[in-house]
Amino acid sequence: MDHLSWVSAMNGEWADASITRRTRLWVVAGLTLAVAVAILTRPPIPQSQSYNDFADQRTLLGIPNLLNAISNVPFLLVGILGLTFLWRRRASGDAFVEPSEKWPYVLFFAGAALTCFGSAYYHLKPNDDRLMWDRLPMTLSFMAFFAATIAERIDAKAGVRLLLPMIIVGISSVLYWHLSELRTTGGDLRWYVEVQYYPMLAIPIIAFLFPSRYTCSMCIFGVLGLYVVSKALELLDGSTFALGRIVSGHTLKHLAAAAAIYLVLWTLQKRRPLAAKPS
């Protein structure tokens, strides 16, 4: 396979010849149903009581947990940059076939900017009550990016129409966990887990099954890769901090996640519509 054929295949164009569009849609629908059933039928997932116990709890410059808190600033910066790009009609006009496709990205970058405040507020005094304000803006970005992917690769109108319902589902998952905590220790994270992780499973499958209508489509895998790196750093919080006690994995997680959001912005700045629309 030559280079151009490989790029076409990776962009999803192989699906046109090997599998019908209806079948591809059924694959995505079946995956969605399977994940929903799996979540619904499993026992409640409680919030770990050690979750708020981060490795780096140093007070610097009189501010508790300073590095975990201040490392959220890049979210605000990239969020503002993204919203500014979208606001400039001339600059963003080439990034969208349909003007309405801009709206998922408006909420995506708005969620990123709000994450700075919600996460910083949480990290100044980590506890479950404050954790809700950390998670709410993140779900805004998760769901908005998922809707943007649907609009770009499956159907523009469907992606935009699904935006508000998906945002409501995302916010409801956090509120459900928070309210469940009032009834039992740890509460029930099942729906929040689905909102956070299902898009990361579905988006690459959609990217393989449906070709993008834009150039730079492969960047989506870079975005997902950086997100995976951020989650790995979160899990390696303590072991990373133990390497010289300079910076923790959670602090680096914020930087990796902000880099993923910036890559989304860079992609929008560079991409252009393809001449032919995918089937």
Buried (B, 14 or more C-beta within 10 A) or exposed (E): EEEEEEEBBBBBBBBBEEEEBEEBBEBBEEBBEEBEEEBEEEEEBBBEEEEBEBBBBBEEEEEBBBBBBBBBEBBBBBBBBBBEBBEEEEEBEBBBBEEBBBBBBBBBBBBBBBBBBBBBBBBBEBEBEBBBBBBBBBBBBBBBBBBBBBBBBBBBEEBBBBBEEBBEBBBBBBBBBBEBBEEEEBBBBBBBBBBBEBBBBBBBEBBBBBBBBBBBBEBBBBBBBBBEBBBBBBEBBBEBBEEEEEBBBBBBBBBBBBBBBBBBBBBBBEBEBBEEEBE
